Amino acid sequence: MGFVVGVDIRKRFVTRERVGLFKSRPKVVDALRGVDISIDRGRLLSLVGPNGAGKTTLVRIFATLLAPDGGRAEVGGFDVVREAEEVRRVVGLMLYPDKGFFGRLSGLENLVYYGMLYGLSRREARRRAEELLELVGLWEARHRPFEEYSTGMKARLGLAKALVNNPEFLLLDEPTVGIDPVGARRVRELIKGLKREGRTILFTSHNLYEVEELSDDVALIVGGQITARGPPDVLKQRLGFQPAAVVRATCGGEEKTLSRSGDGRVLALLVREAVESGCEVLEAYVRHPPLEEVVVKTLGGA
């Protein structure tokens, strides 16, 4: 059994739908429709899907911010509803980079505040805050007000806040949204370091290149249901996307591109065929379809 387990998780919201200039009526939205999920200790699982697919709802349930309407969810053997306090001790949550901070407090003061909320003494909270500011590269900015932080700095402080209680399980909901490429890379490197430490991570992002870079497993969620799951390369194959062997060569003064579905063995065959035909090979490689291409085409056909 995984360190994080969800069985038949369901969640329904009742909103209102406008039907006229001054009228509205109740509208029922099934955000999660029987989600089964499991994450082994020390693994990073990414949830991928369109807006409204249920990603953030699932994150909030595991963070004990929402109660499921059906099914069960557990973290480290603790039920997120009946044993919410125990779950909160082992969970660290990062929502959008600027959520949950006080603008006029410094980065250090914000982290000290959260450390004390977790029961640390002021001295312990300050020591932990200073450790984390060093870890995320914000030591020089520790006394600056949060409202003066860039988006990338806010994201790194958000990650530090998620680590205040030294959690075993991290919930990272779009941690690099709106961040410039350099800042996003720094956040990804921090996440890789947390993986190496053995943390269990549930990650959501619309940046599928970083999903592919970070993930042990990827789960595709559509309409409140997980429709496919696996390591990135395995998931691509399950969805019908295969690598392609590609050879560029000049034959009789004319440049040609030879391509065939397959891996390195197929590539070697293509190279041999080109050489035996009197062609000069210019380039040979196996093209793996990026996860973004796979997901976009899959969702586009849904």
C-alpha positions in Angstrom: 0.0 0.0 0.0 1.2 3.5 -0.9 2.2 6.2 1.6 -0.6 8.3 0.1 -3.8 6.5 -0.8 -7.2 7.6 -2.2 -10.0 5.2 -2.9 -13.2 6.2 -4.9 -12.8 9.8 -3.8 -15.8 11.9 -4.8 -16.5 15.6 -4.3 -19.6 17.6 -5.5 -20.1 21.4 -5.4 -23.3 23.3 -5.7 -23.0 26.6 -7.5 -25.4 28.9 -9.2 -26.0 29.3 -12.9 -27.4 32.5 -14.4 -30.5 31.9 -16.6 -31.5 35.5 -17.1 -30.6 39.0 -16.3 -31.8 38.7 -12.7 -32.3 35.0 -12.3 -30.1 32.0 -11.4 -30.6 28.4 -10.5 -28.6 25.8 -8.6 -26.0 23.9 -10.6 -24.3 20.7 -9.4 -20.7 20.2 -10.4 -19.0 16.8 -9.8 -15.4 17.9 -9.3 -14.2 14.3 -8.5 -16.0 11.3 -9.7 -14.4 8.2 -8.0 -10.7 8.9 -8.0 -8.3 6.1 -7.1 -4.8 7.2 -6.4 -1.7 5.8 -4.6 1.8 7.3 -4.2 4.6 5.3 -2.7 7.0 6.9 -0.2 9.7 9.0 -1.8 7.9 9.2 -5.2 6.7 12.3 -7.1 3.3 12.0 -8.9 2.2 14.8 -11.1 -1.5 15.4 -11.8 -2.1 16.7 -15.3 -5.3 17.9 -16.9 -7.3 20.9 -18.1 -8.7 23.6 -15.9 -11.6 22.3 -13.8 -10.5 18.7 -14.1 -10.3 18.3 -10.3 -6.5 18.7 -9.6 -6.8 21.4 -7.0 -9.8 19.8 -5.4 -7.8 16.6 -4.9 -4.9 18.5 -3.4 -7.1 20.3 -1.0 -8.7 17.0 0.2 -5.3 15.5 1.0 -4.4 18.8 2.7 -7.5 18.4 4.9 -8.9 21.7 3.6 -11.9 19.9 2.0 -13.7 16.8 3.1 -14.6 14.3 0.4 -18.3 13.5 -0.1 -17.4 9.8 -0.6 -14.6 7.4 -0.6 -11.5 7.7 1.6 -8.2 9.4 1.6 -5.2 8.6 3.8 -1.7 9.9 4.3 0.8 7.8 6.2 -2.1 5.6 7.4 -4.1 8.5 8.8 -7.5 9.3 7.5 -7.8 12.9 6.2 -11.3 13.3 7.8 -11.2 11.4 11.1 -7.5 12.0 11.8 -7.0 15.4 10.2 -4.7 16.7 13.0 -2.3 13.8 12.5 -2.4 14.3 8.7 -1.5 18.0 9.1 1.6 17.1 11.0 3.1 15.1 8.1 1.8 17.3 5.2 3.3 20.5 3.7 1.1 22.6 1.3 2.1 25.1 -1.3 -0.7 26.8 -3.3 -0.2 29.7 -5.6 3.1 31.5 -4.8 1.5 34.6 -3.1 -1.1 32.7 -1.0 -1.0 32.8 2.8 1.6 35.5 3.4 1.4 38.9 5.1 2.6 41.6 2.7 4.1 43.9 5.3 6.0 41.2 7.2 9.4 40.2 6.1 10.1 36.7 4.6 11.7 35.8 7.9 8.8 37.1 10.0 6.3 35.2 7.9 8.2 31.9 8.4 8.6 32.5 12.1 4.9 33.1 12.4 4.1 29.8 10.6 6.7 28.0 12.7 5.0 29.1 15.9 1.6 28.0 14.5 3.1 24.5 14.3 3.9 24.7 18.0 7.6 25.8 17.8 8.9 28.2 20.4 9.9 31.6 19.0 13.6 30.7 19.1 13.0 27.3 17.4 10.8 28.9 14.8 13.4 31.5 14.0 16.1 28.9 13.7 13.9 26.8 11.4 13.0 29.9 9.3 16.7 30.8 8.9 17.5 27.2 7.8 14.8 27.3 5.2 15.7 30.8 3.9 19.2 29.5 3.3 17.9 26.4 1.6 15.7 28.3 -0.9 18.2 31.1 -1.6 16.4 34.0 0.1 18.9 34.7 3.0 19.9 38.0 1.6 16.2 39.0 1.3 15.1 37.7 4.7 14.4 41.2 6.1 12.6 42.5 3.0 8.8 42.8 3.2 7.0 40.1 1.4 5.1 42.6 -0.8 8.5 43.6 -2.3 9.4 40.1 -3.4 9.3 39.1 -7.0 7.0 36.3 -8.1 9.9 33.9 -8.2 11.0 34.9 -4.7 7.4 34.4 -3.4 7.4 30.9 -4.9 10.6 30.0 -3.1 9.2 31.4 0.1 6.0 29.4 -0.5 8.1 26.3 -0.7 10.0 27.2 2.5 6.6 27.7 4.2 5.5 24.2 3.1 8.7 22.8 4.7 8.3 24.5 8.1 7.0 21.4 9.8 9.5 19.1 8.1 6.7 17.2 6.3 7.0 13.7 4.8 4.4 14.6 2.2 4.4 17.7 0.0 1.4 19.0 -1.9 2.7 21.5 -4.6 -0.1 23.0 -6.6 1.3 24.9 -9.6 4.4 26.1 -7.7 6.0 27.8 -10.7 2.9 29.5 -12.2 3.8 33.0 -13.4 7.5 32.7 -12.7 10.2 33.6 -15.1 12.3 30.8 -16.6 15.3 31.4 -14.3 13.1 31.4 -11.2 11.2 28.4 -12.3 14.4 26.5 -12.8 15.5 27.3 -9.2 12.2 26.0 -7.9 12.6 22.8 -9.9 16.1 22.3 -8.6 14.7 22.7 -5.0 12.0 20.1 -5.7 14.6 17.7 -7.1 16.6 18.1 -3.9 13.4 17.3 -1.8 12.9 14.2 -3.9 16.5 13.0 -3.2 15.7 13.5 0.5 12.9 10.9 0.2 9.9 13.2 0.4 6.7 12.0 -1.1 5.3 14.7 -3.5 2.0 15.3 -5.2 2.6 18.0 -7.9 0.3 19.8 -10.3 1.4 22.0 -13.2 0.4 23.1 -16.7 4.0 23.2 -17.7 4.3 19.7 -19.1 8.1 20.0 -19.8 8.7 20.4 -16.1 6.2 17.7 -15.3 8.2 15.3 -17.5 11.5 16.5 -16.0 10.4 16.0 -12.3 7.9 13.1 -12.3 8.3 9.5 -11.4 4.6 9.0 -12.5 2.1 11.2 -14.3 -1.7 10.8 -13.8 -4.0 12.3 -16.5 -7.2 13.6 -14.8 -10.2 14.6 -17.0 -13.7 15.4 -15.8 -12.9 14.4 -12.2 -11.5 11.0 -13.1 -8.0 9.7 -13.7 -8.0 8.3 -17.2 -4.4 7.2 -17.5 -1.3 6.9 -15.3 2.3 5.8 -15.6 5.9 7.0 -15.8 6.2 9.6 -18.6 7.6 7.3 -21.3 5.2 4.4 -20.4 2.3 6.8 -20.4 3.1 8.0 -23.9 3.1 4.4 -25.1 -0.2 3.6 -23.4 -1.7 6.6 -25.1 -0.5 5.4 -28.5 2.6 7.6 -29.0 5.8 5.8 -30.0 9.3 7.1 -30.4 10.5 7.5 -34.0 13.9 6.7 -35.5 15.0 9.6 -37.8 17.9 9.7 -40.3 18.9 12.7 -42.4 21.1 11.8 -45.3 22.3 13.0 -48.7 21.6 10.7 -51.6 23.0 11.6 -55.0 23.3 15.2 -53.9 19.7 15.4 -52.6 18.9 15.6 -48.9 16.4 13.1 -47.6 14.8 12.4 -44.2 14.0 8.7 -43.4 11.7 8.1 -40.4 10.2 5.0 -38.9 8.5 4.2 -35.6 10.9 2.5 -33.2 13.8 2.8 -30.9 17.6 2.5 -31.2 17.5 -0.9 -33.0 15.2 0.6 -35.7 17.6 3.6 -36.0 20.5 1.3 -36.6 18.6 -0.5 -39.4 17.7 2.8 -41.0 21.4 4.0 -40.9 22.5 0.7 -42.5 19.9 1.0 -45.2 21.0 4.5 -46.0 24.7 3.6 -46.1 24.0 0.5 -48.3 22.0 2.7 -50.7 25.1 4.9 -51.1 23.8 7.8 -49.0 25.9 9.9 -46.6 24.3 10.0 -43.2 24.2 13.6 -41.8 22.3 13.0 -38.6 20.6 10.1 -36.8 18.5 10.2 -33.7 15.5 8.8 -31.9 12.7 11.3 -31.5 10.6 10.9 -28.3 7.4 12.8 -28.4 7.3 15.4 -25.6 4.7 14.9 -22.9 3.0 18.2 -23.9 2.4 16.9 -27.4 0.9 13.7 -26.1 -1.4 15.3 -23.6 -2.6 18.1 -25.9 -3.5 15.6 -28.6 -5.1 13.2 -26.2 -7.3 15.9 -24.6 -8.0 17.5 -28.0 -9.5 14.2 -29.0 -11.5 13.6 -25.8 
